[in-house]
Amino acid sequence: MKEEILDIEDVKLLVDQFYGKVRQDELLADIFNNVIQDRWPEHLDKMYRFWQTILLGERTYSGSPFVPHMKLPVEAMHFERWLKLFYETLEEHFVGPKAEEAKWRAERMAEMFQIKINYFKENPSSAIL
C-alpha cells in the first residue's frame, strides 16, 4: 500500500530504492559507481539529509549540491533516465503532496544541473561561485 512521505524512514526508503535502481541501470550505473566507488554509505546518508531538508523541512543538509556534479560526463539522456527512475520509485511507494513536491523538485534540479553542466563544458575556465 502506498503511503505519504511523512518522516525520515520514508525518505530513506525513497533514497535506498531509487539508488538501488540507479546502481543497476545500464545508462547510469557506471557513472555513479565510478564516481562514488566504495563510498555509497556516505553518499546515501548525504541524500537522506538532502531530501529530509527539502521534503520535511528538517534542516539536516548543508552544502552545495551542484559542485560534485559539475564535471560528470552526463547529457540530457542521463537526466531523463534519472528522472524516470526517480518518478518510478516515488510512484511505487508513495502518494500525496510530498511525493508530488519531490517530483517537482527533482525536475527543477535536473533542469538546473543540466544548464549549469552545459555552461561549464562550454566555458571551462569559468570559476564557480
N, CA, C and O of each residue as an XYZ file, in Angstrom:
516
protein
N       0.829     -1.177      0.000
C       0.000      0.000      0.000
C       0.882      1.252      0.000
O       1.853      1.335      0.753
N       0.545      2.204     -0.832
C       1.317      3.436     -0.929
C       0.990      4.351      0.245
O      -0.152      4.433      0.696
N       2.011      5.028      0.720
C       1.876      5.915      1.868
C       2.341      7.310      1.481
O       2.946      7.502      0.427
N       2.062      8.261      2.325
C       2.604      9.603      2.155
C       4.029      9.639      2.706
O       4.400      8.816      3.543
N       4.819     10.596      2.231
C       6.157     10.810      2.771
C       5.984     11.680      4.010
O       5.630     12.855      3.916
N       6.242     11.078      5.184
C       5.976     11.772      6.439
C       7.187     11.946      7.343
O       7.232     12.866      8.161
N       8.185     11.050      7.192
C       9.302     11.096      8.135
C      10.578     10.590      7.482
O      10.592     10.227      6.306
N      11.640     10.574      8.258
C      12.951     10.184      7.742
C      12.956      8.742      7.231
O      13.678      8.433      6.284
N      12.178      7.871      7.831
C      12.141      6.488      7.348
C      11.573      6.419      5.931
O      12.022      5.608      5.120
N      10.603      7.255      5.637
C      10.059      7.321      4.277
C      11.112      7.854      3.305
O      11.257      7.348      2.193
N      11.836      8.872      3.737
C      12.902      9.438      2.900
C      13.961      8.376      2.629
O      14.433      8.246      1.500
N      14.337      7.620      3.649
C      15.343      6.567      3.470
C      14.854      5.506      2.495
O      15.630      5.023      1.670
N      13.590      5.138      2.576
C      13.031      4.170      1.635
C      13.121      4.704      0.207
O      13.546      3.991     -0.702
N      12.724      5.946      0.017
C      12.799      6.566     -1.308
C      14.224      6.557     -1.839
O      14.468      6.106     -2.959
N      15.154      7.045     -1.053
C      16.550      7.158     -1.478
C      17.148      5.776     -1.743
O      17.789      5.569     -2.774
N      16.946      4.834     -0.828
C      17.520      3.495     -0.994
C      16.976      2.791     -2.234
O      17.737      2.200     -2.999
N      15.666      2.855     -2.430
C      15.066      2.193     -3.587
C      15.501      2.863     -4.895
O      15.795      2.184     -5.879
N      15.538      4.190     -4.895
C      15.940      4.926     -6.088
C      17.387      4.614     -6.459
O      17.665      4.262     -7.606
N      18.302      4.736     -5.516
C      19.704      4.490     -5.847
C      19.985      3.016     -6.103
O      20.954      2.688     -6.787
N      19.166      2.127     -5.572
C      19.273      0.718     -5.959
C      19.031      0.555     -7.449
O      19.714     -0.225     -8.113
N      18.055      1.295     -7.978
C      17.777      1.259     -9.420
C      18.907      1.907    -10.208
O      19.342      1.380    -11.232
N      19.379      3.048     -9.727
C      20.465      3.755    -10.413
C      21.690      2.859    -10.526
O      22.330      2.812    -11.577
N      22.018      2.156     -9.462
C      23.224      1.319     -9.439
C      23.130      0.123    -10.380
O      24.143     -0.500    -10.700
N      21.923     -0.196    -10.822
C      21.720     -1.312    -11.749
C      21.409     -0.850    -13.171
O      21.367     -1.669    -14.089
N      21.195      0.429    -13.359
C      20.750      0.945    -14.645
C      21.891      0.948    -15.663
O      23.007      1.373    -15.361
N      21.594      0.467    -16.870
C      22.643      0.352    -17.892
C      23.215      1.697    -18.326
O      24.362      1.752    -18.771
N      22.468      2.760    -18.213
C      22.948      4.084    -18.617
C      23.629      4.826    -17.461
O      24.615      5.529    -17.682
N      23.126      4.681    -16.251
C      23.607      5.475    -15.125
C      24.598      4.775    -14.200
O      25.405      5.436    -13.546
N      24.546      3.463    -14.139
C      25.336      2.724    -13.146
C      26.823      3.045    -13.213
O      27.434      3.333    -12.184
N      27.410      3.002    -14.392
C      28.852      3.235    -14.494
C      29.239      4.635    -14.034
O      30.258      4.813    -13.366
N      28.437      5.618    -14.387
C      28.748      6.996    -13.987
C      28.740      7.105    -12.463
O      29.707      7.585    -11.872
N      27.666      6.666    -11.832
C      27.554      6.776    -10.380
C      28.576      5.896     -9.666
O      29.248      6.351     -8.740
N      28.695      4.643    -10.091
C      29.603      3.730     -9.416
C      31.060      4.149     -9.571
O      31.848      3.970     -8.642
N      31.436      4.705    -10.727
C      32.818      5.150    -10.928
C      33.156      6.350    -10.056
O      34.281      6.468     -9.572
N      32.203      7.230     -9.855
C      32.459      8.420     -9.047
C      32.372      8.093     -7.554
O      33.237      8.494     -6.775
N      31.345      7.378     -7.167
C      31.112      7.114     -5.741
C      31.987      5.975     -5.224
O      32.411      5.990     -4.069
N      32.254      5.000     -6.068
C      33.081      3.842     -5.740
C      32.591      3.152     -4.477
O      31.453      2.684     -4.440
N      33.416      3.077     -3.446
C      33.021      2.358     -2.227
C      32.432      3.285     -1.165
O      32.289      2.896     -0.006
N      32.089      4.517     -1.564
C      31.555      5.488     -0.610
C      30.032      5.582     -0.665
O      29.469      6.630     -0.349
N      29.364      4.513     -1.059
C      27.903      4.539     -1.146
C      27.227      4.842      0.187
O      26.273      5.620      0.208
N      27.677      4.261      1.304
C      27.008      4.599      2.570
C      27.042      6.106      2.870
O      26.046      6.669      3.326
N      28.177      6.751      2.618
C      28.266      8.196      2.846
C      27.373      8.972      1.880
O      26.725      9.947      2.262
N      27.348      8.525      0.629
C      26.505      9.205     -0.366
C      25.026      9.073      0.007
O      24.282     10.053     -0.042
N      24.608      7.887      0.373
C      23.210      7.682      0.748
C      22.845      8.516      1.967
O      21.762      9.100      2.023
N      23.750      8.574      2.946
C      23.481      9.390      4.129
C      23.304     10.860      3.740
O      22.422     11.543      4.261
N      24.139     11.335      2.831
C      24.015     12.721      2.363
C      22.682     12.929      1.637
O      22.052     13.977      1.779
N      22.258     11.934      0.865
C      20.987     12.046      0.145
C      19.798     11.993      1.110
O      18.792     12.668      0.890
N      19.909     11.198      2.170
C      18.853     11.205      3.188
C      18.695     12.622      3.742
O      17.587     13.151      3.825
N      19.829     13.224      4.118
C      19.782     14.554      4.712
C      19.287     15.597      3.708
O      18.544     16.505      4.081
N      19.688     15.478      2.446
C      19.244     16.415      1.421
C      17.726     16.383      1.274
O      17.064     17.418      1.354
N      17.175     15.175      1.056
C      15.725     15.055      0.847
C      14.948     15.292      2.136
O      13.809     15.755      2.076
N      15.513     14.997      3.280
C      14.880     15.310      4.556
C      14.720     16.824      4.691
O      13.683     17.309      5.144
N      15.747     17.556      4.299
C      15.686     19.016      4.346
C      14.665     19.543      3.350
O      13.861     20.413      3.687
N      14.688     19.028      2.136
C      13.798     19.511      1.075
C      12.335     19.169      1.363
O      11.464     20.035      1.288
N      12.074     17.916      1.689
C      10.681     17.463      1.796
C      10.066     17.613      3.179
O       8.860     17.827      3.302
N      10.877     17.503      4.213
C      10.327     17.529      5.565
C      10.607     18.842      6.290
O      10.083     19.090      7.376
N      11.445     19.681      5.671
C      11.756     20.957      6.295
C      12.629     20.838      7.525
O      12.727     21.777      8.316
N      13.264     19.688      7.691
C      14.170     19.465      8.821
C      15.583     19.751      8.331
O      16.130     18.968      7.554
N      16.167     20.817      8.750
C      17.444     21.317      8.225
C      18.624     20.449      8.668
O      19.345     20.790      9.605
N      18.803     19.328      7.979
C      19.892     18.413      8.301
C      20.979     18.412      7.234
O      22.050     17.841      7.441
N      20.715     19.043      6.098
C      21.687     19.096      4.999
C      22.225     20.504      4.857
O      21.481     21.482      4.934
N      23.520     20.593      4.651
C      24.121     21.864      4.270
C      25.157     21.548      3.202
O      25.763     20.477      3.197
N      25.341     22.474      2.327
C      26.301     22.252      1.269
C      25.766     22.755     -0.047
O      24.684     23.338     -0.123
N      26.543     22.518     -1.079
C      26.180     22.927     -2.422
C      26.031     21.673     -3.273
O      27.036     21.073     -3.655
N      24.813     21.266     -3.576
C      24.635     20.002     -4.279
C      25.195     19.990     -5.698
O      25.497     18.918     -6.222
N      25.340     21.147     -6.330
C      25.791     21.141     -7.718
C      27.275     20.816     -7.884
O      27.645     20.078     -8.797
N      28.115     21.349     -7.028
C      29.563     21.255     -7.212
C      30.056     19.828     -7.489
O      30.845     19.649     -8.417
N      29.638     18.813     -6.741
C      30.138     17.463     -7.041
C      29.680     16.917     -8.396
O      30.232     15.934     -8.890
N      28.681     17.550     -8.988
C      28.126     17.058    -10.246
C      28.651     17.786    -11.474
O      28.424     17.333    -12.596
N      29.346     18.904    -11.291
C      29.627     19.784    -12.410
C      30.524     19.191    -13.491
O      30.476     19.643    -14.635
N      31.335     18.201    -13.164
C      32.228     17.624    -14.170
C      31.832     16.213    -14.578
O      32.620     15.494    -15.192
N      30.623     15.825    -14.239
C      30.176     14.484    -14.626
C      29.961     14.408    -16.141
O      29.541     15.387    -16.758
N      30.243     13.263    -16.730
C      30.044     13.079    -18.172
C      28.580     12.734    -18.480
O      28.261     11.607    -18.857
N      27.711     13.716    -18.313
C      26.282     13.468    -18.490
C      25.688     14.413    -19.527
O      26.161     15.531    -19.735
N      24.635     13.918    -20.166
C      23.901     14.658    -21.193
C      22.414     14.603    -20.831
O      22.031     14.070    -19.790
N      21.597     15.160    -21.705
C      20.148     15.190    -21.475
C      19.584     13.792    -21.225
O      18.716     13.623    -20.369
N      20.064     12.794    -21.956
C      19.519     11.440    -21.799
C      19.755     10.894    -20.390
O      18.942     10.119    -19.886
N      20.854     11.287    -19.753
C      21.130     10.831    -18.390
C      20.150     11.456    -17.399
O      19.667     10.794    -16.481
N      19.866     12.738    -17.603
C      18.902     13.402    -16.725
C      17.500     12.832    -16.928
O      16.746     12.671    -15.969
N      17.160     12.531    -18.164
C      15.846     11.924    -18.444
C      15.710     10.583    -17.742
O      14.670     10.291    -17.152
N      16.754      9.767    -17.802
C      16.713      8.455    -17.146
C      16.655      8.619    -15.636
O      15.898      7.917    -14.966
N      17.452      9.546    -15.086
C      17.460      9.808    -13.651
C      16.050     10.173    -13.190
O      15.566      9.643    -12.190
N      15.395     11.072    -13.913
C      14.028     11.470    -13.561
C      13.055     10.307    -13.693
O      12.177     10.131    -12.848
N      13.204      9.515    -14.745
C      12.318      8.368    -14.951
C      12.408      7.412    -13.754
O      11.384      6.974    -13.231
N      13.607      7.096    -13.332
C      13.790      6.184    -12.203
C      13.285      6.791    -10.898
O      12.724      6.094    -10.053
N      13.488      8.092    -10.746
C      13.016      8.768     -9.539
C      11.493      8.743     -9.479
O      10.907      8.419     -8.446
N      10.865      9.085    -10.588
C       9.391      9.043    -10.662
C       8.872      7.630    -10.405
O       7.927      7.445     -9.639
N       9.485      6.638    -11.040
C       9.077      5.237    -10.844
C       9.103      4.879     -9.368
O       8.160      4.290     -8.839
N      10.193      5.241     -8.715
C      10.355      4.906     -7.302
C       9.286      5.582     -6.456
O       8.674      4.952     -5.594
N       9.067      6.855     -6.705
C       8.017      7.568     -5.971
C       6.663      6.916     -6.186
O       5.924      6.680     -5.229
N       6.335      6.623     -7.434
C       5.011      6.080     -7.759
C       4.813      4.667     -7.239
O       3.678      4.253     -7.006
N       5.887      3.923     -7.053
C       5.784      2.573     -6.494
C       5.475      2.589     -4.999
O       4.833      1.677     -4.478
N       5.941      3.641     -4.312
C       5.882      3.632     -2.847
C       5.037      4.719     -2.206
O       4.565      4.549     -1.082
N       4.838      5.834     -2.900
C       4.271      6.990     -2.217
C       3.158      7.677     -2.998
O       3.070      7.581     -4.222
N       2.313      8.372     -2.247
C       1.259      9.238     -2.785
C       1.266     10.520     -1.960
O       1.910     10.601     -0.914
N       0.550     11.498     -2.442
C       0.337     12.689     -1.641
C       1.184     13.875     -2.031
O       1.984     13.818     -2.966
N       0.992     14.953     -1.293
C       1.642     16.216     -1.646
C       3.165     16.177     -1.591
O       3.813     16.813     -2.422
N       3.749     15.468     -0.660
C       5.215     15.404     -0.585
C       5.789     14.618     -1.758
O       6.865     14.950     -2.255
N       5.091     13.589     -2.202
C       5.539     12.847     -3.382
C       5.494     13.737     -4.617
O       6.402     13.698     -5.448
N       4.454     14.528     -4.738
C       4.352     15.455     -5.868
C       5.412     16.541     -5.777
O       5.990     16.940     -6.788
N       5.665     17.017     -4.567
C       6.720     18.009     -4.385
C       8.076     17.427     -4.754
O       8.896     18.110     -5.368
N       8.322     16.173     -4.388
C       9.590     15.524     -4.722
C       9.780     15.473     -6.236
O      10.881     15.712     -6.731
N       8.719     15.166     -6.967
C       8.808     15.151     -8.433
C       9.147     16.540     -8.960
O      10.033     16.694     -9.801
N       8.439     17.545     -8.463
C       8.664     18.908     -8.921
C      10.091     19.353     -8.631
O      10.758     19.935     -9.486
N      10.552     19.072     -7.413
C      11.921     19.448     -7.015
C      12.958     18.728     -7.867
O      13.948     19.330     -8.282
N      12.737     17.452     -8.128
C      13.677     16.687     -8.949
C      13.737     17.256    -10.369
O      14.817     17.364    -10.949
N      12.603     17.611    -10.916
C      12.582     18.220    -12.259
C      13.380     19.511    -12.287
O      14.194     19.722    -13.186
N      13.153     20.373    -11.311
C      13.866     21.655    -11.267
C      15.369     21.434    -11.097
O      16.179     22.110    -11.732
N      15.730     20.487    -10.237
C      17.138     20.198    -10.001
C      17.800     19.659    -11.268
O      18.896     20.088    -11.626
N      17.141     18.727    -11.941
C      17.701     18.169    -13.175
C      17.858     19.259    -14.230
O      18.874     19.328    -14.922
N      16.860     20.091    -14.342
C      16.908     21.183    -15.311
C      18.074     22.131    -15.011
O      18.845     22.469    -15.910
N      18.204     22.554    -13.770
C      19.265     23.482    -13.398
C      20.644     22.837    -13.517
O      21.574     23.468    -14.020
N      20.789     21.609    -13.070
C      22.080     20.932    -13.184
C      22.487     20.806    -14.643
O      23.648     21.031    -14.985
N      21.554     20.451    -15.495
C      21.862     20.284    -16.908
C      22.319     21.612    -17.520
O      23.293     21.646    -18.272
N      21.634     22.680    -17.206
C      22.022     24.006    -17.714
C      23.421     24.366    -17.229
O      24.257     24.813    -18.014
N      23.675     24.174    -15.950
C      24.976     24.537    -15.385
C      26.099     23.652    -15.921
O      27.178     24.152    -16.238
N      25.860     22.353    -16.024
C      26.883     21.443    -16.555
C      27.226     21.835    -17.987
O      28.399     21.889    -18.355
N      26.213     22.106    -18.788
C      26.471     22.526    -20.170
C      27.259     23.827    -20.211
O      28.162     23.977    -21.034
N      26.929     24.767    -19.334
C      27.653     26.025    -19.283
C      29.134     25.788    -18.985
O      30.001     26.349    -19.655
N      29.421     24.962    -17.987
C      30.817     24.733    -17.617
C      31.560     23.898    -18.655
O      32.780     24.014    -18.764
N      30.873     23.075    -19.409
C      31.519     22.371    -20.520
C      31.928     23.358    -21.606
O      32.997     23.231    -22.203
N      31.075     24.336    -21.855
C      31.332     25.338    -22.884
C      32.268     26.438    -22.418
O      32.877     27.123    -23.240
N      32.388     26.613    -21.121
C      33.217     27.674    -20.527
C      34.092     27.094    -19.418
O      33.911     27.422    -18.245
N      35.033     26.238    -19.786
C      35.805     25.522    -18.750
C      36.650     26.415    -17.852
O      37.035     25.992    -16.761
N      36.944     27.623    -18.274
C      37.775     28.487    -17.441
C      36.956     29.286    -16.430
O      37.522     30.014    -15.614
N      35.624     29.156    -16.479
C      34.768     29.886    -15.546
C      34.921     29.341    -14.144
O      35.000     28.131    -13.934
N      34.960     30.243    -13.200
C      35.024     29.846    -11.791
C      33.618     29.668    -11.254
O      32.694     30.367    -11.670
N      33.458     28.746    -10.342
C      32.163     28.554     -9.700
C      32.150     29.399     -8.430
O      33.113     29.425     -7.664
N      31.056     30.070     -8.238
C      30.955     30.949     -7.063
C      30.335     30.232     -5.912
O      30.169     30.813     -4.839
